Amino acid sequence: MNTSGGCAGKTGFVRDLLIENCICRSIEFDRLLFFGGMRFGSRKSWWGPGRPRPQSHEGLDICFFADRPGRYFRLDETVCVPAAFDSRVVAMIPDFLGTTVIAAHEMGGCTDRCLVFYAHITPDKGLHPGQRLEAGRCFARISGENKKRWLPPHLHLSMAAEENLPPLERIDWPMLNRLDRDLFMNPEQILDSDFQVMEFIARTDLYEAFVPVSFRRRTVERAGCRKNGQLL
């Protein structure tokens, strides 16, 4: 069994997320923000009343970030999702907020493939198993299917060596949620950004506490803010 968390290595994932969504044009990105319950291995939750999770978190939830002046923002359903690695789609399964795309890539120096689970997303039309994904290129958008105000749209990432998991044809989220958490890797290893961990206050209205990136982009575009003849 391969339990190494170092096979994947850092990527340009956060940089690509910012560039592909033109976030840097309207926001001076500084750092990602996480509540404790968003991180790998946590038993906390980061929504609603803050009840503990039934089992520890096998992945990482990405949603919030701060700009240099200290303002707080969140990703929303307009945000496209880039691939973290050159990889191939091997499965697509439903989850409670949308679809999970499972992509496999060869791990440098390792003998097995790494599976990356991009969850709570809406795949691009026509995306299918067998399709190649290019690192840094978008293949989906964050899902906006959730109708409840306690949990905003966000991207969930999980990672594991393929040899540690059941066969792909048997994988679904009920099964994944029953597996030993030691079988998974910590996705924080691929982040190419500083981050800050915040304390979650129960029943916080996360929709109000964080400005959606689409609102910020529209505000800047309407204001026609320009520098050196270019839209910021």
C-alpha positions as CSV (number, residue, x, y, z in Angstrom):
1,M,0.0,0.0,0.0
2,N,1.3,3.4,-1.0
3,T,0.6,5.9,1.8
4,S,3.2,8.5,0.7
5,G,1.8,12.1,0.5
6,G,4.8,13.4,-1.3
7,C,4.3,11.8,-4.7
8,A,2.1,14.5,-6.1
9,G,4.2,17.6,-5.2
10,K,3.3,21.2,-5.6
11,T,1.6,22.5,-8.7
12,G,0.5,25.8,-10.1
13,F,-3.1,25.1,-9.2
14,V,-3.9,28.2,-7.3
15,R,-2.1,30.4,-9.8
16,D,-4.0,28.7,-12.6
17,L,-7.3,29.1,-10.8
18,L,-6.7,32.9,-10.5
19,I,-5.5,33.4,-14.1
20,E,-8.2,31.3,-15.8
21,N,-10.9,33.2,-13.9
22,C,-9.3,36.6,-14.3
23,I,-9.5,37.1,-10.6
24,C,-6.2,39.0,-10.4
25,R,-7.6,41.6,-12.7
26,S,-10.2,42.7,-10.1
27,I,-8.8,41.5,-6.8
28,E,-5.3,41.8,-5.3
29,F,-5.2,38.2,-4.2
30,D,-3.1,37.6,-1.1
31,R,-3.9,34.2,0.5
32,L,-6.4,31.4,0.8
33,L,-8.6,31.2,3.8
34,F,-9.7,28.0,5.5
35,F,-11.9,27.2,8.5
36,G,-10.5,24.3,10.4
37,G,-13.3,22.0,9.2
38,M,-12.3,22.6,5.5
39,R,-8.9,20.9,6.0
40,F,-7.8,17.3,5.6
41,G,-8.4,15.1,8.6
42,S,-10.6,17.5,10.5
43,R,-13.7,16.3,12.4
44,K,-15.1,19.8,12.5
45,S,-17.7,21.3,10.1
46,W,-17.6,24.8,8.7
47,W,-21.3,25.5,8.0
48,G,-24.6,26.0,9.8
49,P,-24.6,25.1,13.5
50,G,-21.1,23.6,13.3
51,R,-21.9,20.1,14.3
52,P,-19.0,17.6,14.1
53,R,-18.6,15.6,10.9
54,P,-19.6,11.9,11.2
55,Q,-16.0,11.0,10.1
56,S,-12.9,13.0,9.5
57,H,-12.6,15.0,6.3
58,E,-10.8,13.0,3.6
59,G,-10.1,16.0,1.4
60,L,-9.8,19.8,1.3
61,D,-12.5,22.4,0.6
62,I,-11.5,25.5,-1.3
63,C,-13.7,28.5,-1.3
64,F,-12.4,31.6,0.6
65,F,-9.5,34.0,0.1
66,A,-8.4,37.4,1.2
67,D,-7.0,40.3,-0.8
68,R,-4.0,42.5,0.2
69,P,-6.2,45.2,1.9
70,G,-7.7,42.4,4.0
71,R,-11.2,42.0,2.4
72,Y,-12.7,38.5,2.3
73,F,-14.0,36.9,-0.9
74,R,-15.5,33.5,-2.0
75,L,-15.5,31.5,-5.1
76,D,-18.9,31.0,-6.7
77,E,-20.6,29.1,-9.5
78,T,-19.1,31.3,-12.2
79,V,-15.6,30.0,-11.3
80,C,-14.0,27.4,-13.7
81,V,-11.9,24.6,-12.3
82,P,-8.4,24.0,-13.8
83,A,-6.8,20.6,-13.8
84,A,-4.0,20.3,-11.2
85,F,-2.0,17.9,-13.3
86,D,-1.7,16.5,-16.8
87,S,-4.1,13.6,-16.3
88,R,-6.9,11.6,-17.8
89,V,-10.6,11.4,-16.7
90,V,-11.2,7.9,-15.4
91,A,-14.7,8.3,-13.8
92,M,-17.5,10.7,-13.1
93,I,-19.8,10.1,-10.2
94,P,-22.6,12.2,-8.6
95,D,-22.2,13.9,-5.2
96,F,-24.6,15.8,-3.1
97,L,-23.7,19.2,-4.6
98,G,-23.1,18.3,-8.2
99,T,-20.7,15.9,-9.9
100,T,-17.2,14.5,-9.0
101,V,-14.7,14.1,-11.8
102,I,-12.0,11.6,-11.0
103,A,-8.7,12.1,-12.9
104,A,-5.6,9.9,-12.9
105,H,-2.0,11.1,-13.3
106,E,1.3,9.4,-13.1
107,M,3.1,10.1,-9.9
108,G,6.8,11.0,-10.5
109,G,9.1,8.5,-8.8
110,C,6.2,6.3,-7.8
111,T,4.9,3.1,-9.4
112,D,1.2,3.9,-9.3
113,R,-1.2,6.5,-10.5
114,C,-2.7,9.2,-8.3
115,L,-6.4,9.8,-8.4
116,V,-7.6,13.3,-7.9
117,F,-11.3,13.8,-7.0
118,Y,-12.7,17.2,-8.1
119,A,-16.0,17.3,-6.3
120,H,-19.1,19.6,-6.2
121,I,-18.5,20.8,-9.8
122,T,-20.4,20.9,-13.1
123,P,-18.3,19.3,-15.9
124,D,-18.0,21.0,-19.3
125,K,-20.5,19.7,-21.8
126,G,-19.1,16.6,-23.5
127,L,-16.5,15.8,-20.8
128,H,-16.1,12.0,-20.6
129,P,-14.0,9.2,-19.2
130,G,-10.9,8.7,-21.2
131,Q,-10.5,12.4,-22.0
132,R,-7.1,14.0,-21.4
133,L,-6.9,17.0,-19.1
134,E,-4.0,19.5,-19.5
135,A,-2.6,21.0,-16.3
136,G,-3.9,24.6,-15.8
137,R,-6.7,24.3,-18.4
138,C,-10.3,24.4,-17.1
139,F,-12.7,21.5,-17.6
140,A,-15.6,22.3,-15.3
141,R,-17.2,25.0,-13.2
142,I,-18.0,25.0,-9.4
143,S,-21.5,23.7,-9.0
144,G,-24.3,26.1,-8.0
145,E,-26.8,23.3,-7.3
146,N,-27.0,23.8,-3.6
147,K,-30.2,25.7,-2.7
148,K,-29.4,26.1,1.1
149,R,-27.8,29.2,2.4
150,W,-25.6,27.4,5.0
151,L,-23.1,26.0,2.5
152,P,-21.8,28.2,-0.4
153,P,-20.5,26.8,-3.7
154,H,-17.0,25.4,-3.3
155,L,-14.5,23.0,-4.7
156,H,-13.7,19.8,-2.8
157,L,-10.4,18.1,-3.6
158,S,-9.5,14.5,-2.5
159,M,-6.4,12.5,-3.5
160,A,-5.3,8.9,-3.2
161,A,-3.0,6.4,-4.8
162,E,-5.1,4.3,-7.1
163,E,-3.8,1.1,-5.5
164,N,-5.2,2.1,-2.1
165,L,-8.8,2.3,-3.3
166,P,-11.4,-0.1,-4.6
167,P,-11.7,-0.7,-8.4
168,L,-13.0,2.4,-10.2
169,E,-16.2,0.8,-11.3
170,R,-17.2,0.3,-7.6
171,I,-16.3,3.8,-6.3
172,D,-19.0,6.1,-5.1
173,W,-19.2,8.6,-2.3
174,P,-21.0,6.3,0.3
175,M,-18.1,3.8,-0.2
176,L,-15.4,6.6,-0.1
177,N,-16.8,7.9,3.1
178,R,-16.4,4.5,4.8
179,L,-12.8,4.1,3.9
180,D,-9.9,4.5,6.3
181,R,-8.6,8.1,6.1
182,D,-5.0,6.9,6.1
183,L,-5.6,5.7,2.5
184,F,-5.9,9.3,1.3
185,M,-3.3,12.1,0.7
186,N,-3.5,15.6,2.0
187,P,-4.3,17.9,-0.9
188,E,-2.7,20.8,0.8
189,Q,0.6,19.5,-0.6
190,I,-0.3,20.8,-4.1
191,L,-1.2,24.3,-3.0
192,D,1.1,27.0,-4.4
193,S,-0.3,29.8,-2.1
194,D,0.0,31.0,1.5
195,F,-3.1,30.3,3.6
196,Q,-4.6,31.4,6.9
197,V,-6.8,29.2,9.2
198,M,-9.7,30.9,10.8
199,E,-12.0,30.0,13.6
200,F,-15.6,29.2,12.5
201,I,-18.4,30.8,14.4
202,A,-21.6,28.7,14.4
203,R,-24.4,29.9,12.2
204,T,-22.3,32.4,10.4
205,D,-24.0,33.5,7.1
206,L,-21.1,32.7,4.8
207,Y,-22.9,34.2,1.8
208,E,-22.9,37.6,3.6
209,A,-19.5,37.3,5.2
210,F,-17.6,36.8,1.9
211,V,-18.1,38.7,-1.3
212,P,-18.6,36.5,-4.4
213,V,-15.9,36.9,-7.0
214,S,-18.5,37.4,-9.7
215,F,-19.9,40.4,-7.9
216,R,-16.4,42.0,-7.6
217,R,-15.7,41.5,-11.2
218,R,-19.0,43.1,-12.3
219,T,-18.4,46.0,-9.9
220,V,-14.9,46.7,-11.4
221,E,-16.2,46.3,-15.0
222,R,-19.1,48.8,-14.4
223,A,-16.7,51.3,-12.8
224,G,-14.5,51.0,-15.8
225,C,-11.4,51.1,-13.6
226,R,-8.3,51.3,-15.7
227,K,-4.6,51.5,-15.2
228,N,-2.1,52.1,-18.1
229,G,-5.0,51.8,-20.4
230,Q,-6.0,48.3,-19.3
231,L,-9.0,47.0,-17.3
232,L,-7.8,46.1,-13.8
